[in-house]
C-alpha cells in the first residue's frame, strides 16, 4: 500500500509543479506547451539561485581554505542549505501532512496511518532535495574550482547532502505538527499563520538587505565564528569530513542527521490520526437580534469573495502580497527617499531617469497581486454551488475582480502618494504617476481573471496548489512584467527627454485602458460562458 501511495503522491507532485491538474474539459488543451513553459520557468529560477550562491561561495572558498578553515566552509554550507530547506517546507509540512483534504478519505480505508504519513513525507522530501541542490551545486563547484578535493571529502559531501534533507524534514514536520495542534483549537487561526509568515518574511528581507555586511563580517571574524561553531559538534564533524579529515566524525554526523528523522516519524505516525482528525474550533457568538438589511446580488457575491479571502491566510499572504509590499515600499521611500535623492542630485541625467523608473516600478509591483488569477480555481470541486445560484456568471466574475481592486488599489495609492511626496513630479509626470499604476493594476486584474478562466485548477488538494501553482498565476506576473519592458525600452531607445516620456506614457495609458475595455467585454460574454461550463 505504501508503494501505491508513493506513486500517487509522485503523480500529484508532478501535477503540482507542472500545473497540469485542471478540469477534465481542459486537460488535453496545450499540455506539452504548458509543461515546456513551466520547465523553462523553473530552470530560470534555479539558475538565478545557483548563480547567487556560486558568487557567494566563490568568495568564501579560497578565503577559508587559505586560513585553514576548510571545514568551516562546509559547515557554513550545511547551515545555509538547512535554512533554505526548512523555510521552503515548514508551512508545506503543516498543510500536506495534517490538513490535506483527503485525510478523512484515506483514514476511512484499511491503510496504516504510518503509510499515509510516509507517502506525504516523501513528497516533502522532494522539496528538500530540490532546495538543497540550489545550494549544494554552487558550493561544490566553487570549492572544486578554488581548492583541492580529496576522495574522503567528495564521498562525505555526497553522503551529507543525502542525509541533511531528512534532518530538515524531521524538524519541519515536527514544527508543522505543533502548528497544526496550536491552530486546531485557536479562534484566530489565520492570525497565527499570518504572524508566522510575516515573521519569516521580515527575516528574509533583513538577511537579503544586509547580505554584503553579513558576508564581510563572516570573513573578517571567521576564526571567532568558527570557534563558536565547533561547539555544535555535528556541524564540526561533518565539516571536517567534507574537508577530507575524520571518518569517525562522518559516521557520527550522519547519525545525528538520520536518527532525529526516525524518531520524528515514529512519534508523528502514532499521533497522526488524532492530529489529522481534530475538529477545528469556531468562535462562539452571542446572538443579537438585528434588523435585516436587503442587499443586492452583487453585494452578496462580493461579501462571499471577501469572506473567503479573509478566512485563508494562504490566500491572503500569497495573492495579496503586493498590498504588503506597497506599504513597505511607501514607508521605505518616506524614510530613505530624501537621502537617496540627495546622493543622486549631482547628476542631471539621473533626475530625468528616476521618475520614469519609479513609475515603471509601481506598475511592475501591481503584477504581484494574483487574486483574480486564482479566484476561479479556489471554487474547486464546489464550483457547482455558485453556478447554481440565481445570479449571472458575469456578476460572479466581476465580484472576484472587485475583491482584487479592493485589496490592491488602496495600498497602491499609498505607495503612489509616498513617491509623489518625495519625488515631487510636476506637469504631466504627476498625472501619469497618479493614473498609470491604477490603470495598469485594473488591467492586470482583468488579465488574471482571463488566465484563470482559460487555465483553471479545480482538482486541488490544498489551497496552496490553487493559489501558488498553475499557469494562470504565472501569466499576470510574468506577462505584467514583460509588457512593462516595452515602454521602458522605447524610452531608452528614443531618449529620456520630457516629450518622449509624455508621449510614451500617454500612449501606454490609452492602450492599457483599451485593454481593460476589451477584457471586460470578453469576461462579460465569452468568459461568462466558460465559467458556466466549468
KELUM-815100 format. One record per residue (C-alpha): x, z, y; residue number from 1; residue in one letter. Coordinates in Angstrom, 1 decimal, always signed. Layout:
N
- X,Z,Y,NUM,a $
...
***
This chain:
534
- +0.0,+0.0,+0.0,1,x $
- +2.9,+0.7,+2.4,2,x $
- +4.2,-2.8,+1.8,3,x $
- +0.9,-4.3,+2.7,4,x $
- +0.6,-2.1,+5.8,5,x $
- +4.1,-3.1,+6.9,6,x $
- +3.2,-6.8,+6.5,7,x $
- +0.0,-6.3,+8.6,8,x $
- +2.0,-4.4,+11.2,9,x $
- +4.6,-7.1,+11.5,10,x $
- +1.8,-9.7,+12.0,11,x $
- +0.2,-7.5,+14.6,12,x $
- +3.5,-7.1,+16.4,13,x $
- +4.2,-10.9,+16.3,14,x $
- +0.8,-11.4,+17.9,15,x $
- +1.5,-8.6,+20.4,16,x $
- +4.7,-10.2,+21.7,17,x $
- +3.6,-13.8,+21.4,18,x $
- +0.2,-13.3,+23.0,19,x $
- -1.4,-15.2,+20.1,20,x $
- -4.2,-12.7,+19.5,21,x $
- -7.2,-14.2,+21.1,22,x $
- -10.8,-15.0,+20.4,23,x $
- -11.4,-17.3,+17.4,24,x $
- -12.7,-20.1,+19.6,25,x $
- -9.3,-20.4,+21.3,26,x $
- -6.8,-19.5,+18.6,27,x $
- -5.8,-23.1,+17.9,28,x $
- -5.5,-24.2,+21.5,29,x $
- -1.9,-24.6,+22.7,30,x $
- -0.4,-22.2,+20.1,31,x $
- +3.0,-23.8,+19.9,32,x $
- +3.4,-24.4,+23.6,33,x $
- +2.4,-20.8,+24.3,34,x $
- +4.9,-19.5,+21.7,35,x $
- +7.6,-21.5,+23.3,36,x $
- +6.7,-20.2,+26.8,37,x $
- +6.9,-16.6,+25.6,38,x $
- +10.2,-17.3,+23.8,39,x $
- +11.7,-18.7,+27.0,40,x $
- +10.4,-15.7,+29.0,41,x $
- +11.8,-13.1,+26.6,42,x $
- +15.2,-14.9,+26.4,43,x $
- +15.4,-14.9,+30.2,44,x $
- +14.6,-11.2,+30.4,45,x $
- +17.1,-10.4,+27.6,46,x $
- +19.8,-12.5,+29.4,47,x $
- +19.2,-10.5,+32.6,48,x $
- +19.6,-7.1,+30.9,49,x $
- +22.6,-8.3,+28.9,50,x $
- +24.3,-9.7,+31.9,51,x $
- +23.7,-6.5,+33.9,52,x $
- +25.1,-4.2,+31.1,53,x $
- +28.0,-6.6,+30.4,54,x $
- +29.1,-6.3,+34.1,55,x $
- +28.9,-2.5,+33.9,56,x $
- +30.7,-2.1,+30.5,57,x $
- +33.4,-4.6,+31.5,58,x $
- +34.3,-2.3,+34.5,59,x $
- +34.4,+0.7,+32.2,60,x $
- +36.1,-0.6,+29.1,61,x $
- +39.7,-1.1,+30.4,62,x $
- +39.5,+1.9,+32.6,63,x $
- +38.5,+4.3,+29.8,64,x $
- +40.9,+2.7,+27.3,65,x $
- +43.8,+2.9,+29.7,66,x $
- +43.1,+6.6,+30.3,67,x $
- +43.0,+7.4,+26.6,68,x $
- +39.2,+7.9,+26.7,69,x $
- +38.1,+5.1,+24.5,70,x $
- +35.9,+7.4,+22.5,71,x $
- +34.1,+8.4,+25.8,72,x $
- +33.3,+4.7,+26.4,73,x $
- +31.3,+4.6,+23.1,74,x $
- +29.7,+8.0,+23.7,75,x $
- +28.5,+6.6,+27.1,76,x $
- +27.2,+3.5,+25.3,77,x $
- +25.2,+5.7,+22.9,78,x $
- +23.7,+7.7,+25.7,79,x $
- +22.6,+4.6,+27.6,80,x $
- +21.2,+2.9,+24.5,81,x $
- +19.3,+6.1,+23.6,82,x $
- +17.8,+6.4,+27.0,83,x $
- +16.6,+2.8,+27.1,84,x $
- +15.1,+3.1,+23.6,85,x $
- +13.4,+6.4,+24.4,86,x $
- +11.9,+5.2,+27.7,87,x $
- +10.6,+2.0,+26.1,88,x $
- +9.0,+3.7,+23.1,89,x $
- +7.7,+7.1,+24.2,90,x $
- +4.3,+6.0,+25.5,91,x $
- +4.0,+3.4,+22.8,92,x $
- +4.5,+6.2,+20.3,93,x $
- +1.6,+8.1,+21.6,94,x $
- -0.7,+5.1,+21.7,95,x $
- +0.4,+3.4,+18.4,96,x $
- +0.7,+6.5,+16.2,97,x $
- -2.1,+8.7,+17.2,98,x $
- -4.6,+6.8,+19.4,99,x $
- -4.9,+3.4,+17.7,100,x $
- -8.4,+2.1,+17.4,101,x $
- -8.2,+1.6,+13.7,102,x $
- -7.2,+5.2,+12.8,103,x $
- -10.7,+6.1,+11.7,104,x $
- -11.0,+3.0,+9.6,105,x $
- -7.6,+3.4,+7.8,106,x $
- -8.2,+7.1,+7.2,107,x $
- -11.5,+6.4,+5.6,108,x $
- -9.7,+4.3,+3.0,109,x $
- -7.7,+5.6,+0.0,110,x $
- -4.4,+5.3,+1.9,111,x $
- -2.0,+8.2,+2.3,112,x $
- -1.5,+9.3,+5.9,113,x $
- +2.3,+9.1,+5.3,114,x $
- +1.9,+5.4,+4.6,115,x $
- -0.2,+4.8,+7.7,116,x $
- +2.3,+6.7,+9.8,117,x $
- +5.3,+5.0,+8.2,118,x $
- +3.9,+1.5,+8.9,119,x $
- +3.2,+2.4,+12.5,120,x $
- +6.7,+3.9,+13.0,121,x $
- +8.2,+0.7,+11.6,122,x $
- +6.6,-1.2,+14.5,123,x $
- +8.1,+1.3,+17.0,124,x $
- +11.5,+1.0,+15.2,125,x $
- +11.4,-2.7,+16.0,126,x $
- +11.1,-1.9,+19.7,127,x $
- +14.0,+0.5,+19.4,128,x $
- +16.3,-2.1,+17.7,129,x $
- +15.3,-4.7,+20.2,130,x $
- +16.0,-2.3,+23.1,131,x $
- +19.3,-1.3,+21.6,132,x $
- +20.6,-4.8,+21.2,133,x $
- +20.3,-5.3,+25.0,134,x $
- +23.0,-2.6,+25.4,135,x $
- +25.0,-3.0,+22.1,136,x $
- +25.8,-6.7,+22.5,137,x $
- +27.3,-6.4,+26.1,138,x $
- +29.0,-3.1,+25.2,139,x $
- +30.7,-4.6,+22.1,140,x $
- +31.6,-7.9,+23.9,141,x $
- +33.2,-6.0,+26.9,142,x $
- +35.3,-3.9,+24.5,143,x $
- +36.4,-6.8,+22.4,144,x $
- +37.5,-8.8,+25.5,145,x $
- +39.4,-6.0,+27.1,146,x $
- +40.6,-3.7,+24.3,147,x $
- +41.9,-3.8,+20.7,148,x $
- +39.4,-3.5,+17.9,149,x $
- +40.1,-1.6,+14.6,150,x $
- +38.3,-2.1,+11.3,151,x $
- +37.1,+1.5,+11.3,152,x $
- +35.9,+1.1,+14.8,153,x $
- +33.9,-2.0,+14.1,154,x $
- +32.3,-0.5,+11.0,155,x $
- +31.5,+2.7,+12.8,156,x $
- +29.9,+0.8,+15.7,157,x $
- +27.6,-1.2,+13.4,158,x $
- +26.6,+1.9,+11.4,159,x $
- +25.9,+3.9,+14.6,160,x $
- +23.8,+1.1,+16.0,161,x $
- +21.8,+1.1,+12.8,162,x $
- +21.3,+4.9,+12.8,163,x $
- +20.7,+5.5,+16.6,164,x $
- +17.2,+3.9,+16.7,165,x $
- +16.0,+6.4,+14.0,166,x $
- +17.1,+9.3,+16.1,167,x $
- +15.4,+7.9,+19.2,168,x $
- +12.2,+7.2,+17.2,169,x $
- +12.2,+10.8,+15.9,170,x $
- +12.3,+12.2,+19.5,171,x $
- +9.8,+9.7,+21.0,172,x $
- +7.4,+10.2,+18.1,173,x $
- +7.7,+14.0,+18.5,174,x $
- +7.1,+13.8,+22.2,175,x $
- +4.2,+11.3,+21.7,176,x $
- +2.7,+13.8,+19.3,177,x $
- +3.0,+16.6,+21.8,178,x $
- +1.4,+14.4,+24.5,179,x $
- -1.4,+13.5,+22.1,180,x $
- -2.1,+17.2,+21.4,181,x $
- -1.8,+18.0,+25.1,182,x $
- -4.2,+15.3,+26.3,183,x $
- -6.7,+15.6,+23.4,184,x $
- -8.3,+18.7,+25.0,185,x $
- -7.3,+18.2,+28.6,186,x $
- -10.0,+17.3,+31.1,187,x $
- -7.7,+15.4,+33.3,188,x $
- -6.1,+13.3,+30.6,189,x $
- -5.4,+10.3,+32.8,190,x $
- -3.9,+12.5,+35.5,191,x $
- -1.4,+13.9,+33.0,192,x $
- -0.4,+10.4,+31.8,193,x $
- -0.1,+9.1,+35.4,194,x $
- +2.2,+12.1,+36.3,195,x $
- +4.4,+11.4,+33.4,196,x $
- +4.5,+7.7,+34.2,197,x $
- +5.3,+8.2,+37.8,198,x $
- +8.0,+10.7,+36.9,199,x $
- +9.7,+8.1,+34.7,200,x $
- +9.2,+5.5,+37.5,201,x $
- +10.8,+7.8,+40.1,202,x $
- +13.7,+8.5,+37.8,203,x $
- +14.2,+4.8,+37.2,204,x $
- +14.3,+4.0,+40.9,205,x $
- +16.7,+6.8,+41.6,206,x $
- +19.1,+5.6,+38.9,207,x $
- +18.7,+2.0,+40.0,208,x $
- +19.3,+2.6,+43.7,209,x $
- +22.3,+4.8,+43.0,210,x $
- +23.9,+2.9,+40.1,211,x $
- +27.0,+2.0,+42.0,212,x $
- +27.6,+5.5,+43.2,213,x $
- +27.0,+6.9,+39.7,214,x $
- +29.4,+4.5,+38.2,215,x $
- +32.1,+5.3,+40.8,216,x $
- +31.6,+9.0,+40.1,217,x $
- +31.8,+8.3,+36.4,218,x $
- +35.1,+6.5,+36.8,219,x $
- +36.7,+9.0,+39.3,220,x $
- +35.6,+12.0,+37.3,221,x $
- +35.8,+10.5,+33.8,222,x $
- +38.1,+13.3,+32.4,223,x $
- +35.9,+16.1,+33.6,224,x $
- +32.8,+14.4,+32.3,225,x $
- +34.4,+13.6,+29.0,226,x $
- +35.4,+17.2,+28.6,227,x $
- +31.7,+18.2,+29.0,228,x $
- +30.6,+15.5,+26.6,229,x $
- +32.9,+16.9,+23.9,230,x $
- +30.6,+19.9,+23.7,231,x $
- +27.9,+17.5,+22.4,232,x $
- +29.6,+17.2,+19.0,233,x $
- +27.6,+14.3,+17.5,234,x $
- +28.4,+12.1,+20.6,235,x $
- +32.1,+13.1,+20.3,236,x $
- +32.3,+12.5,+16.6,237,x $
- +30.7,+9.0,+16.8,238,x $
- +32.7,+8.1,+19.9,239,x $
- +35.9,+8.9,+18.1,240,x $
- +34.9,+7.0,+15.0,241,x $
- +33.9,+3.9,+17.1,242,x $
- +37.2,+4.0,+18.9,243,x $
- +39.0,+3.9,+15.4,244,x $
- +39.5,+7.6,+14.7,245,x $
- +37.9,+10.1,+12.3,246,x $
- +36.0,+9.1,+9.2,247,x $
- +34.6,+12.6,+8.7,248,x $
- +33.2,+12.5,+12.3,249,x $
- +31.4,+9.3,+11.5,250,x $
- +29.7,+10.8,+8.5,251,x $
- +28.7,+14.0,+10.3,252,x $
- +27.5,+12.0,+13.3,253,x $
- +25.3,+9.7,+11.2,254,x $
- +23.8,+12.7,+9.5,255,x $
- +22.9,+14.1,+12.9,256,x $
- +21.1,+10.8,+13.7,257,x $
- +19.2,+10.4,+10.4,258,x $
- +18.2,+13.9,+9.4,259,x $
- +16.0,+14.5,+12.6,260,x $
- +14.1,+11.3,+11.7,261,x $
- +13.4,+12.6,+8.2,262,x $
- +12.3,+16.0,+9.5,263,x $
- +10.1,+14.4,+12.2,264,x $
- +8.5,+12.0,+9.6,265,x $
- +7.7,+14.9,+7.2,266,x $
- +6.2,+17.1,+10.0,267,x $
- +4.1,+14.3,+11.6,268,x $
- +2.8,+13.0,+8.3,269,x $
- +1.5,+16.4,+7.4,270,x $
- -0.3,+16.8,+10.8,271,x $
- -1.3,+13.1,+11.2,272,x $
- -4.9,+13.5,+10.1,273,x $
- -5.6,+16.5,+12.4,274,x $
- -3.9,+14.8,+15.4,275,x $
- -5.5,+11.4,+14.9,276,x $
- -9.0,+12.7,+14.4,277,x $
- -9.0,+15.3,+17.1,278,x $
- -12.1,+14.8,+19.3,279,x $
- -11.3,+14.5,+23.0,280,x $
- -13.0,+16.9,+25.2,281,x $
- -15.2,+15.9,+28.0,282,x $
- -15.7,+17.8,+31.2,283,x $
- -18.9,+19.8,+31.3,284,x $
- -21.0,+19.3,+34.4,285,x $
- -23.9,+21.3,+35.5,286,x $
- -27.0,+19.2,+36.1,287,x $
- -28.1,+19.0,+39.7,288,x $
- -31.3,+17.2,+40.4,289,x $
- -30.9,+14.4,+43.0,290,x $
- -33.0,+11.6,+44.3,291,x $
- -32.1,+8.4,+42.5,292,x $
- -30.9,+5.5,+44.7,293,x $
- -31.6,+2.0,+43.8,294,x $
- -28.5,-0.3,+43.6,295,x $
- -28.2,-4.0,+43.2,296,x $
- -26.8,-5.7,+40.1,297,x $
- -23.5,-6.5,+41.7,298,x $
- -23.1,-2.9,+42.9,299,x $
- -23.7,-1.6,+39.4,300,x $
- -21.2,-4.1,+37.9,301,x $
- -18.6,-3.1,+40.4,302,x $
- -19.0,+0.6,+39.7,303,x $
- -18.7,-0.3,+36.0,304,x $
- -15.4,-2.1,+36.6,305,x $
- -14.1,+0.7,+38.9,306,x $
- -15.1,+3.4,+36.3,307,x $
- -13.1,+1.6,+33.6,308,x $
- -10.1,+1.3,+35.9,309,x $
- -10.1,+4.9,+36.9,310,x $
- -10.6,+6.1,+33.3,311,x $
- -7.5,+4.3,+31.9,312,x $
- -4.0,+5.4,+33.0,313,x $
- -2.6,+2.3,+31.2,314,x $
- -4.8,+0.0,+33.2,315,x $
- -4.1,+1.7,+36.5,316,x $
- -0.3,+2.0,+36.1,317,x $
- +0.3,-1.5,+34.8,318,x $
- -2.2,-3.7,+36.6,319,x $
- -2.3,-1.7,+39.8,320,x $
- +1.4,-1.2,+40.2,321,x $
- +1.7,-3.3,+43.3,322,x $
- -0.5,-0.8,+45.2,323,x $
- +2.0,+2.0,+44.5,324,x $
- +4.9,-0.4,+45.3,325,x $
- +3.3,-1.4,+48.6,326,x $
- +3.0,+2.2,+49.7,327,x $
- +6.6,+2.9,+48.6,328,x $
- +7.7,-0.2,+50.5,329,x $
- +5.9,+0.9,+53.6,330,x $
- +7.5,+4.3,+53.5,331,x $
- +10.9,+2.8,+53.0,332,x $
- +10.5,+0.3,+55.8,333,x $
- +9.3,+3.0,+58.3,334,x $
- +12.2,+5.4,+57.3,335,x $
- +15.1,+2.9,+56.9,336,x $
- +13.9,-0.3,+58.6,337,x $
- +15.3,+0.5,+62.0,338,x $
- +18.7,+1.4,+60.6,339,x $
- +18.9,-1.9,+58.7,340,x $
- +17.8,-3.9,+61.8,341,x $
- +20.5,-2.2,+63.9,342,x $
- +23.1,-3.2,+61.3,343,x $
- +21.9,-6.9,+61.4,344,x $
- +21.5,-7.0,+65.2,345,x $
- +24.9,-8.6,+65.7,346,x $
- +23.9,-11.9,+64.1,347,x $
- +21.4,-14.1,+65.9,348,x $
- +20.7,-16.1,+62.8,349,x $
- +19.5,-13.0,+60.9,350,x $
- +16.8,-12.4,+63.5,351,x $
- +15.2,-15.7,+62.6,352,x $
- +15.8,-15.2,+58.9,353,x $
- +14.4,-11.7,+58.3,354,x $
- +10.8,-12.2,+59.4,355,x $
- +10.0,-15.1,+57.1,356,x $
- +11.8,-13.4,+54.2,357,x $
- +9.8,-10.2,+54.7,358,x $
- +6.6,-12.4,+54.8,359,x $
- +7.6,-14.1,+51.6,360,x $
- +8.4,-10.7,+50.0,361,x $
- +4.9,-9.4,+50.9,362,x $
- +3.3,-12.4,+49.3,363,x $
- +5.5,-12.1,+46.2,364,x $
- +4.5,-8.4,+46.0,365,x $
- +0.9,-9.4,+45.7,366,x $
- +1.7,-11.1,+42.4,367,x $
- +2.4,-7.8,+40.7,368,x $
- -1.3,-6.9,+40.7,369,x $
- -2.8,-8.1,+37.5,370,x $
- -6.2,-6.5,+37.4,371,x $
- -8.2,-9.8,+37.1,372,x $
- -5.6,-11.1,+34.7,373,x $
- -6.7,-8.6,+32.0,374,x $
- -10.2,-7.6,+33.2,375,x $
- -11.9,-10.0,+30.8,376,x $
- -9.6,-9.1,+27.9,377,x $
- -10.5,-5.4,+28.3,378,x $
- -14.1,-6.1,+27.4,379,x $
- -12.7,-6.5,+23.9,380,x $
- -15.0,-6.8,+20.9,381,x $
- -17.7,-5.2,+23.0,382,x $
- -18.0,-8.2,+25.4,383,x $
- -21.4,-8.9,+23.9,384,x $
- -22.7,-5.9,+25.8,385,x $
- -22.1,-7.2,+29.3,386,x $
- -23.1,-10.7,+28.2,387,x $
- -26.5,-9.4,+27.0,388,x $
- -27.2,-7.8,+30.4,389,x $
- -29.8,-9.5,+32.6,390,x $
- -27.1,-10.5,+35.2,391,x $
- -25.4,-13.8,+35.8,392,x $
- -22.0,-14.3,+34.4,393,x $
- -20.7,-15.3,+37.8,394,x $
- -21.7,-11.8,+39.1,395,x $
- -19.7,-10.1,+36.3,396,x $
- -16.6,-12.2,+37.2,397,x $
- -17.0,-11.5,+40.9,398,x $
- -17.2,-7.8,+40.2,399,x $
- -13.9,-8.0,+38.5,400,x $
- -12.5,-9.9,+41.4,401,x $
- -13.9,-7.3,+43.9,402,x $
- -12.1,-4.5,+42.0,403,x $
- -8.8,-6.4,+42.3,404,x $
- -9.2,-6.8,+46.0,405,x $
- -10.3,-3.1,+46.5,406,x $
- -7.1,-1.9,+44.8,407,x $
- -4.6,-4.3,+46.2,408,x $
- -5.8,-5.2,+49.7,409,x $
- -5.7,-1.8,+51.4,410,x $
- -2.2,-1.0,+50.0,411,x $
- -1.0,-4.4,+51.1,412,x $
- -2.4,-3.8,+54.6,413,x $
- -0.4,-0.5,+54.8,414,x $
- +2.8,-2.5,+53.9,415,x $
- +1.9,-5.2,+56.5,416,x $
- +1.4,-2.6,+59.3,417,x $
- +4.7,-0.9,+58.4,418,x $
- +6.5,-4.3,+58.6,419,x $
- +4.8,-5.2,+61.9,420,x $
- +5.8,-1.8,+63.5,421,x $
- +9.4,-2.1,+62.5,422,x $
- +10.0,-5.9,+62.9,423,x $
- +7.7,-6.4,+65.9,424,x $
- +6.9,-10.0,+65.3,425,x $
- +5.3,-12.0,+68.2,426,x $
- +3.2,-15.0,+68.6,427,x $
- +2.2,-17.0,+65.5,428,x $
- +4.5,-15.0,+63.3,429,x $
- +2.4,-11.9,+63.9,430,x $
- -0.7,-13.9,+62.9,431,x $
- +1.0,-15.2,+59.7,432,x $
- +2.1,-11.7,+58.8,433,x $
- -1.4,-10.4,+59.1,434,x $
- -3.3,-13.2,+57.4,435,x $
- -1.0,-14.8,+54.8,436,x $
- -0.3,-11.9,+52.5,437,x $
- -4.0,-11.0,+52.3,438,x $
- -5.0,-14.7,+51.7,439,x $
- -2.3,-15.0,+49.0,440,x $
- -3.5,-11.8,+47.4,441,x $
- -7.0,-13.2,+47.1,442,x $
- -5.6,-16.5,+45.7,443,x $
- -3.7,-14.6,+43.0,444,x $
- -6.7,-12.6,+42.2,445,x $
- -8.6,-15.8,+41.5,446,x $
- -5.6,-17.2,+39.6,447,x $
- -5.6,-14.1,+37.3,448,x $
- -9.3,-14.4,+36.6,449,x $
- -8.9,-18.1,+35.8,450,x $
- -5.9,-17.4,+33.5,451,x $
- -7.8,-14.6,+31.7,452,x $
- -10.8,-16.8,+31.1,453,x $
- -8.5,-19.6,+29.8,454,x $
- -6.4,-17.2,+27.6,455,x $
- -8.4,-14.1,+26.8,456,x $
- -7.1,-11.5,+24.3,457,x $
- -10.2,-9.8,+22.9,458,x $
- -8.9,-8.6,+19.5,459,x $
- -6.5,-6.0,+20.8,460,x $
- -5.9,-2.7,+19.0,461,x $
- -4.8,-0.7,+22.1,462,x $
- -5.4,-1.2,+25.8,463,x $
- -1.7,-1.7,+26.2,464,x $
- -1.9,-5.0,+24.4,465,x $
- -4.7,-6.3,+26.6,466,x $
- -3.1,-5.0,+29.9,467,x $
- +0.6,-5.9,+29.3,468,x $
- +0.6,-8.8,+26.8,469,x $
- -0.7,-12.3,+26.8,470,x $
- -0.2,-15.4,+28.7,471,x $
- -3.0,-14.5,+31.2,472,x $
- -0.9,-11.6,+32.5,473,x $
- +2.3,-13.7,+32.9,474,x $
- +0.6,-16.6,+34.7,475,x $
- -0.3,-14.9,+38.0,476,x $
- +3.1,-13.1,+38.1,477,x $
- +5.4,-16.0,+37.4,478,x $
- +3.0,-18.5,+39.0,479,x $
- +2.7,-16.4,+42.1,480,x $
- +6.5,-16.1,+42.5,481,x $
- +7.0,-19.7,+41.6,482,x $
- +4.6,-21.0,+44.2,483,x $
- +6.3,-18.9,+46.9,484,x $
- +9.6,-20.7,+46.2,485,x $
- +8.2,-24.0,+47.6,486,x $
- +7.6,-22.8,+51.2,487,x $
- +10.9,-20.9,+51.1,488,x $
- +12.8,-24.0,+50.1,489,x $
- +11.1,-26.1,+52.7,490,x $
- +12.1,-23.6,+55.4,491,x $
- +15.7,-23.6,+54.1,492,x $
- +15.9,-27.4,+53.9,493,x $
- +14.2,-28.2,+57.2,494,x $
- +15.8,-25.4,+59.1,495,x $
- +15.0,-21.9,+60.3,496,x $
- +13.5,-23.0,+63.7,497,x $
- +10.4,-21.4,+65.0,498,x $
- +8.5,-24.7,+65.0,499,x $
- +9.4,-25.3,+61.3,500,x $
- +8.4,-21.7,+60.4,501,x $
- +5.0,-22.0,+62.1,502,x $
- +4.2,-25.4,+60.6,503,x $
- +5.2,-24.4,+57.0,504,x $
- +3.3,-21.0,+57.3,505,x $
- +0.2,-22.7,+58.7,506,x $
- +0.1,-25.4,+56.1,507,x $
- +0.7,-22.9,+53.3,508,x $
- -2.1,-20.7,+54.6,509,x $
- -4.5,-23.6,+54.7,510,x $
- -3.5,-24.6,+51.1,511,x $
- -3.9,-21.1,+49.9,512,x $
- -7.4,-20.8,+51.4,513,x $
- -8.3,-24.2,+49.9,514,x $
- -7.1,-22.9,+46.5,515,x $
- -9.3,-19.8,+46.9,516,x $
- -12.3,-22.1,+47.5,517,x $
- -11.6,-24.3,+44.5,518,x $
- -11.0,-21.3,+42.3,519,x $
- -14.3,-19.7,+43.5,520,x $
- -16.3,-22.9,+42.7,521,x $
- -14.6,-23.1,+39.3,522,x $
- -15.4,-19.4,+38.4,523,x $
- -19.0,-19.8,+39.5,524,x $
- -19.6,-22.8,+37.3,525,x $
- -17.1,-23.6,+34.6,526,x $
- -15.7,-20.1,+34.4,527,x $
- -19.1,-18.6,+34.0,528,x $
- -19.9,-20.9,+31.1,529,x $
- -16.6,-20.0,+29.4,530,x $
- -17.4,-16.3,+29.8,531,x $
- -20.8,-16.7,+28.3,532,x $
- -19.3,-18.4,+25.2,533,x $
- -16.5,-15.9,+24.6,534,x $
***
